[in-house]
Amino acid sequence: MKQNKFHIRKRSGISYGRALGIRLLGILAGLVTCSFVIVAVTHLNPLQVYAGIIDGAVGNNRRLWVTIRDTMVLLVVSVGLVPAFKMKFWNIGGEGQILMGGLAAAALMIYVGNAVPNGLLLVLIFAASCTAGMIWSLIPAVFKARYNTNETLFTLMMNYVAMQLVTFCIVFWEKPKGSNTVGIINATTGAGWFPRMFGEKYGLNVLLALLITVVVALYLRYTKSGYELAVVGESRDTARYAGISVKKVILRTMALSGAICGFAGSLIVSGASHTISTSLAGGRGFTAIIVAWTAHFNSIAMAAVSALLVFMEKGAIQIASQFGLNENVSDIITGIILFFLIGCEFFINYEIAAVGDDTEETA
């Protein structure tokens, strides 16, 4: 029998620079593969398509800031899911939590918009959005903590309930009547809208998103609560043995996760669209799952992955109009690049070694 000369083994460690190099090579390989796909499917010069994507995402100042704005929203949702995922609570309800946060923001803009100063209104909106998202996430958390229900299905179903609640509210808020839409809320007064900051329309969006990202990263890494949720994620039996209340950690962590996702709803309603609809979340609750796992819950990496996905999304609009293509072409390109990025993790975590070579690679 022929004996294999090589085998695959798990790495004992790898330097950050080398891991980054592997990922960059993966992206490059993905772009090359995309070039062949573009030529085969569209018969266009792939460089022209790439140029169209770049132009659509950052071709002018307005497009650049819209891309930055949407990147920040996706980053906040991703950050919101991380505490739950690190605890191994599979929160698939980001969509619903965003919707409930946005619904709370819209309600305050409609009913309180002209009664209080805008600064106070924004504070109330932030508090209400966080509370709404928190309540929506605590419902499945309570059932998980008390009855050990399946949180994946529970949080997923909560998304559809949230959509129906938004639909119900739109019936009362629709403007004009019979349009089945709310329209732009407080279009004349701008009550509840984010003010300009640093001279930019979306400056406050960026500041708040980065602030939340930093605070959550510090919370997870340096606080006792962050340590406890990590222990619960590794082994609930170990956590109980160490005197950690698993039920309390589940409730506390999901309250944080839902509050952050709810806050993202206020970023969308008050900081961007200024309206409410069932498509408010725009799939971000699901896309954020990809972002969080691809980035291994690293804040900097999540920002980079969020930027990549939003960049491709915005570029899709441009190439669809410029070349008469379906926007799904950009989804195909994004999917191929993500496939190569995920494939890179194999080469980061494992290596091919000669049989009999028992030396360990160090970082």
N, C-alpha and C positions, 0 to 999 in steps of 0.2 A: 504494500500500500504506500502510495506517495505521501510523504510527510510535508505539511505546510511549513514554509520557511519564515512566514510572518504571522503575527496575530495582533489583535486589537486589545489594548489595555487602557484602563482609566488613568488619566494623568494625576499625578500627585499635586500639581500646581502649574500655573502658567502666568507669566508676567502680564501686566495690564497692556503694555505696548504691543506684545505679541498677539494678545487676544484682539486688540483693536485692529492690528494689521490683517488678521484673518477675516474679520468682519468687513473691512474695506475691500479686500480681495473678493469676498462674497458679493458685495454690491456691484463691483466691477464686472464679475462674471454674470450677474443678473442683468446688467445693462447690455452686455454683449449678446446674451440670449434673447433679450427683448428686441434687439436690432434685427435678428433673424426672423422673429415672429412678426414684426412690423412689416418687413419686406414681403414675407409670405402672405400675410393677410391683406395688407393695404396697398402693396406695391409702391410705397412712398419711401423717400430717403429718410432713414431713421433719425439722422441728425436734424432734419427739418422738423420732425415730430417732437424731438426733445426740445428744440428751440421754441416750438409752440407751447409746450408745457411750461417752460421757464417763463415765457412771456405772459401766459395766463395767470401764473402764480405771483410773480414779482415784477411784471413788465412796467408798472408805473407805481407811483406812491400810493394810490388808492388800493390797487391790487395787493401790494406788499402788506399794507396794514390790515386788510381783510384776512389775508393769510395768517398774519401774526395773531389777530383777534381769535380766529377759529382754532388756531394751534393752542392758544392759552385755555380755551374752553375744554378742548379734548384733554389737555394736560391735567386740568383740575379734576375732571371725571376719573382719569386714570389714577391720580393720586388718591382720590376718594375710595377707589376699589382696593388699593394696596393693603390697608390694615385688615380688611376682611379676608383677603386672599392669604396674607401671611399667617392668619389664624386658621387657615384652611376652611373658612366659611365661604362657600361658593356663591357670592352675591352677583346674580345675573339680573338684578333688578335696577341697575343704574338708570335705564330708560325711564322707568316709573318714578324714581326718586327725582330725576331731573324735571319731569313733567309736574310733579307736585310742588317742587320749589318754584318753577316758573308760574304755576297757577297761583301760588301765594303772592308772588311779586305782582302779577297782573291784577289780582283782587285789590291789593293796596293802592296800586296806581289808579284804579278806577274809582274806588270808594273814598280814598283818603288823599288823593293827589292834590286837590285844591284846598285842603284844610290845614296843612302843616308846611313848614319850609322844606325845600328840596333836600337839604342836608339831613334833617331829621327823618324825612320820608325814606331816604336811602338806607339809613340805619335800621328803620323798621322793616324795610324790604329784605335786607340781609338776614335779620333775625327771624322773620317769618319764613323765608325760604329754607333756611337751615333747619328750623323746627319742623316744617312740613316734610322735608326729606328724611329727617330723623324719625318722625312718627311712622312714615311709610316703611322704613327699614327695620324699625323695632317690632313691627307686627310679625314678620317671619322669624325674627330673632327670638321673640318670646316663645313661639311654638317650638323652635329648635331647642332652646334651653330647657323647656319644661317637658316636652313630649318627644324630642329627638326626631322631628319631622324632616323631610327632605327639603333642604333650603334651596336647592337648585330649582326645583319645580315651583316651590312656593314663591320665590322672588321673581321668577319668570312670569307666573300668572298675575302677580301684582302689577306688572307693566300694563297688561290689558285692562285691568280695573282702573288704573290711572288714566289711560286713554279715554275710557268711557266717562270718567268724572270731568275731564277737560271738555269733552263733547257736550256734556250736560250743561256746563257753565257757559259755553259759547252760545247756546240757545238763548240765554238771558242777556248776554253781553253783545250779541251781534250788532254790527253797525255798518251800513244801514240795515234795517229790519228786513229779514228774508234773505240776506246775503250769505248766511251761514259762516261768516267770518267776523272777527272782532275789529279788524282794521287797525290802524296805527293808534295806539292809546295815548291820549294827551298830546296830540300832534301840534296843537297851537301853543300849549303852555310848556311842554317838555317836562312836566312833573313826573318824577321818578326816573328820568333819564340820567345816565352818567354824564357828569360835566367833562369838559376837555381838561386834560392834564399833560404837562410838558409840551403844550402846544399841539397835542394830537388828540383826535377824537376818541381813540381807543387806548390812550395812555393809562387810564385807571384800570381798565381790564387787565393789562399786562402787569401792573403793580400788584393788584390783588391776587392774581394767579400765581405769580412768583412768590409772594408772601406766604400763601397757603402751602405751596410746594416745600418751601424751606421749613416752615413750622412743623409740617407732618413728618418730614425727614428727621428733624431733631427729636420729635416726639417718639418716633419708632426706635431711634438709635440710643437715646440717652435717658429716657424716662423709665420708671419702674413699670408703668402701664404698658409701654412698648415692649419691655422685656417679658412681661407676663403673657401678652398675646402671642409672642413668638414661642414661648414654652407650650402654651395650649396648642398651637399649630403643630409643634413637633410631637407631642404626646400628651393627651389629656390625662392619662393615668399618672404620668410623671408630674404634671401640674397639680393634680390633687394630692399626690404624695408630698409635694413641696408646700402644701397649704394654700394653694391658689384656688379661689372660687371660680370654677370654669363658667358657671352660669353668669356671674357678674361680668366676667371678661367678655363673654359673647355679647351680652347686652350693651356694655360700654363701647366695645369696638364697633358694633353695627350702628350704634347711635352716631359715632364719629363718621363712619363711612357714609351713612345716609345724609348726614348734615352737610358734608362736603359736596356730595352729588346734588343735593337740593340747592346749595349755594351756586352751583354751576347753572341751575335754572334761572337764577336771578341775573347772572352774567349775560345770559342769552336774551332775556326779556328786557331788563333795564339797560343793559350795556350794548345791545346790538339790534335786535329785531323790533323791540317796542310793541310787540303783539303776542298773542297766544294762539296756538293751534295744536292739533294732535301730532303734527310732524315737528314739534319744537325740538325734541331731543335729536332728531335726525340720525338715529342709529349710533350716536356717540356712546351710549351705554354699552353697546356690544363691541364697537371699535376699541374702546378703552381697555377691554379685556385683552385684546391682541397687544396693545401698547404696553400694558403692565407686565405681561408674561414675557414678551420679546425683550424687554429692557431689564428683566430680572429684578423688578421693583426698584431699580436705581433711578433716582430723580433726574439726573443729567441725561441718562440714556432715554428715559421716558420723554423728555423734552425733545430729544433728537428724533425719536420714532414718531412722535406726534407731528412734528414739523414735516417729516417726510410724507406721512399719509395725507395731511392737509394740503401740502404742496402738490401732490399728484392729483388730489381731488379738484383743486382749483385749476390745474393745468388741463384737466379733462374738458372743462367748459370751452377753453380756448381752442383746443385741437378739434373739438366737435364742430365748431363754427368755421374754423379756418380751413379744415380739410374735408368737411362734410362727413365726418366719422361719427359713429355712435360713441357716447361717453364711456361705454363699457370697455373701449380700447384701453383707456387709462387704468381701469380696474384690473385688466389683464396684466398690464405692465407692473402695477403695484403688487399684484399677487405673485408674479414671478420674482420680483425683488425680495418680497417677504419670504418666499420659499427658500431663496438662497441665504437670507439672513438666518432663518431658523436652522437651515442645514449647517451653517457655520458652527452652531453650538456643539455639533458632534465632534468637529475637529478641535474645538476648544477644550472639551471635556475628555476626549479620548485621543490616543495616538497609535500609530502603526509601528510595531517593534519587531525585531527579529526574534525568532524562537530561541530561548536560552538567554536572551538579554534581559536580565532582571534589574538593571539599573533604573532608578527612579528619577524622573525629570523634576527639577525644582523650579520655583518661580524665579 
